[in-house]
Amino acid sequence: MHKRFVFHIIARILLIVCGLMFIPLVWAFFYNPQHPEVLAFIQAILLSLICSTILLLTVHCQKDDQEKLNAKDGLAIVGLSWIVLSAFGALPLFFSGVVPHYTDAFFEIVSGFTTTGSTIFVDIESLPKGILFWRSLTHWLGGMGIIVFCLAILPSLGPNAFQLYRAEAPGLTVERIAPRIKETAKRLWLVYFCLSALEVIFLVIGKMSFFDALCHTFGTMATGGFSTKNASIATYSPY
């Protein structure tokens, strides 16, 4: 296994997720700038940024490593990425005090990224907005595949991209929509984004608040089921 290149890619993926944490940070600051979750997201972002930067500086990736990536390396990158992203993604829940134990926070975020939908929370409506948004966003990212998302925005990985795409995509066979895997990933995420935007619009038209519509869209598009309400979508039932 080409360890240097594997950890180099994992560090770059962690940087992307670090950037995505800014979105729930904005929501948290908008709703309640004084809430501990604001500081929790800042701490999680800084820690993720420091660790990914150190890893990038420590692991010197040479051109030969990039040209020899095989299926085994692709599986290692995908498998380790899910663990690393869940480990750092759980930090805002733990740092904010919303989840007292880190193992519970890790379980919640793993459930999000894998679109499992299981949760440790009983009173979901008592959670701060930033945490609600982040757990729902992990659903949405995991629905299409965080690695596929990273392939769409990372600089070209050449022939190595197909190994990552094949390791991430479910099923026995993997077909390319476009000649280049990067273009395939972009097209898949464009369709995913457009369908998500349509659902948000329809839910808002149905008298759901924009925040709830966004979070419920994340959960339904990913077929995960995370909600902002204790009774889930049944809260909006007219019966």
C-alpha positions in Angstrom: 0.0 0.0 0.0 1.2 3.5 -0.9 0.9 5.0 2.6 2.1 8.5 1.8 -0.4 9.0 -1.0 -3.2 7.5 1.1 -2.7 9.8 4.0 -2.1 12.7 1.7 -5.6 12.3 0.2 -7.2 11.7 3.6 -5.6 15.0 4.8 -7.0 16.9 1.8 -10.5 15.4 2.3 -10.3 16.4 6.0 -9.6 20.0 4.9 -12.7 20.0 2.8 -14.9 18.8 5.7 -13.2 21.4 7.9 -14.4 24.0 5.4 -18.0 22.5 5.4 -18.1 23.0 9.2 -18.2 26.8 8.6 -21.8 26.4 7.3 -23.3 25.2 10.6 -21.1 27.7 12.4 -22.9 30.5 10.5 -26.3 29.0 11.4 -25.2 28.8 15.1 -23.9 32.3 15.1 -27.1 33.6 13.4 -29.5 32.1 15.9 -27.5 32.6 19.1 -24.0 34.0 19.0 -23.6 33.4 22.8 -24.4 29.7 22.7 -21.5 27.3 23.5 -22.0 25.6 20.1 -20.4 28.6 18.4 -17.2 28.2 20.2 -17.4 24.4 19.8 -17.5 24.7 16.0 -14.6 27.1 16.0 -12.6 24.7 18.1 -13.5 21.8 15.9 -12.6 23.7 12.8 -9.2 24.8 14.2 -8.3 21.3 15.5 -9.3 19.8 12.1 -7.3 22.4 10.2 -4.2 21.9 12.4 -4.3 18.1 12.1 -4.8 18.1 8.4 -2.1 20.7 7.8 0.4 18.8 9.9 -0.4 15.6 8.0 0.0 17.3 4.7 3.4 18.8 5.7 4.5 15.5 7.3 3.5 13.2 4.4 5.5 14.2 1.4 3.7 12.7 -1.6 5.9 12.0 -4.7 4.8 11.7 -8.3 5.6 8.0 -8.3 3.2 7.4 -5.4 0.4 9.0 -7.4 1.0 7.0 -10.5 0.8 3.6 -8.7 -2.5 3.8 -6.8 -4.4 0.5 -7.0 -7.7 -0.8 -5.8 -6.3 -1.7 -2.4 -5.1 1.9 -1.9 -8.6 3.1 -3.0 -10.3 1.0 -0.4 -7.9 2.1 2.3 -8.5 5.8 1.5 -12.3 5.4 1.5 -12.3 3.2 4.7 -9.9 5.4 6.7 -11.6 8.6 5.4 -15.0 7.6 6.9 -13.3 6.9 10.3 -11.3 10.1 10.3 -14.2 12.3 9.1 -16.5 10.8 11.7 -13.9 11.3 14.4 -13.5 15.0 13.7 -17.1 15.5 12.7 -18.1 14.4 16.2 -16.1 17.2 17.9 -18.7 20.0 17.7 -21.3 17.8 19.5 -18.8 16.9 22.2 -17.1 20.3 22.6 -20.5 22.1 22.9 -21.5 19.8 25.7 -24.7 18.7 23.9 -23.3 15.2 24.0 -21.3 14.6 27.3 -19.5 11.5 26.0 -17.3 11.4 22.9 -18.3 7.9 22.0 -22.0 8.9 21.8 -21.0 11.9 19.6 -19.0 9.6 17.4 -21.9 7.2 17.0 -24.3 10.1 16.0 -22.0 11.4 13.3 -21.2 7.9 12.0 -25.0 7.4 11.8 -25.1 10.7 9.8 -22.3 10.1 7.3 -23.5 6.5 6.7 -27.1 7.6 6.4 -28.1 5.0 9.0 -30.5 7.4 10.7 -30.1 6.0 14.3 -29.7 8.7 17.0 -28.8 8.9 20.6 -31.1 12.0 21.2 -34.5 11.8 22.8 -35.5 15.4 22.8 -34.3 16.5 19.4 -36.1 19.8 19.4 -34.0 21.0 22.4 -30.8 20.8 20.4 -29.2 24.1 19.2 -29.7 25.0 15.5 -26.0 24.6 14.5 -25.9 21.1 15.8 -29.2 20.2 14.1 -27.9 21.5 10.9 -24.6 19.8 11.1 -26.0 16.3 11.8 -28.5 16.8 8.9 -25.7 18.0 6.6 -23.7 14.8 7.4 -26.7 12.9 6.1 -26.8 14.8 2.9 -23.0 14.5 2.3 -23.1 10.8 3.0 -26.1 10.2 0.8 -24.2 10.8 -2.4 -20.9 9.8 -0.8 -18.3 12.2 0.8 -15.6 10.7 -1.4 -17.5 11.4 -4.6 -18.1 14.9 -3.3 -14.4 15.4 -2.8 -13.6 14.0 -6.2 -15.8 16.7 -7.7 -13.9 19.6 -6.2 -10.4 18.3 -5.6 -7.8 19.0 -8.2 -7.6 16.2 -10.8 -6.2 12.9 -9.5 -5.7 11.5 -12.9 -6.3 7.7 -13.2 -6.3 7.4 -9.4 -9.7 9.0 -9.2 -11.4 5.9 -10.6 -10.0 3.8 -7.9 -11.5 6.1 -5.2 -14.8 6.3 -7.1 -15.0 2.5 -7.5 -14.2 2.0 -3.8 -16.9 4.5 -2.7 -19.7 3.6 -5.2 -22.1 0.8 -4.2 -22.8 -2.2 -6.4 -20.8 -4.7 -8.3 -20.2 -2.5 -11.4 -19.3 1.1 -11.8 -20.2 3.0 -14.9 -18.9 6.4 -16.0 -21.5 9.1 -17.0 -18.6 11.1 -18.5 -15.2 10.1 -19.8 -13.5 11.6 -16.7 -14.4 10.5 -13.2 -14.2 14.1 -12.0 -16.8 15.1 -14.5 -19.0 12.2 -13.5 -18.8 13.2 -9.9 -19.7 16.8 -10.8 -22.7 15.7 -12.8 -24.0 13.4 -10.1 -23.7 16.1 -7.5 -25.3 18.7 -9.8 -28.4 16.4 -10.1 -28.4 15.7 -6.4 -28.2 19.4 -5.6 -31.0 20.3 -8.0 -33.3 17.7 -6.7 -32.5 18.9 -3.1 -33.2 22.5 -4.1 -36.6 21.4 -5.5 -37.6 19.6 -2.4 -36.7 22.6 -0.2 -38.9 24.8 -2.4 -41.8 22.4 -2.2 -41.5 22.1 1.6 -41.4 25.8 2.0 -44.4 26.2 -0.2 -46.1 23.6 2.2 -45.6 26.1 5.1 -42.5 24.5 6.6 -39.8 26.9 7.8 -36.7 27.3 5.6 -34.4 25.8 8.2 -36.7 22.8 8.8 -37.2 22.3 5.1 -33.4 22.3 4.5 -32.7 19.8 7.3 -35.6 17.5 6.3 -34.4 17.7 2.7 -30.9 16.5 3.8 -32.5 13.6 5.5 -34.9 12.5 2.8 -32.6 12.9 -0.1 -30.0 10.7 1.6 -32.8 8.3 2.8 -31.4 8.6 6.3 -34.2 10.1 8.3 -32.7 12.7 10.6 -35.3 15.3 11.5 -35.5 18.5 13.5 -38.6 17.4 15.3 -39.2 14.7 17.9 -42.1 13.2 15.9 -40.1 13.6 12.6 -42.1 14.4 9.5 -45.3 13.3 11.4 -45.2 16.7 13.1 -46.6 18.2 9.9 -49.4 15.7 9.4 -52.8 17.3 9.2 -54.4 14.3 10.9 
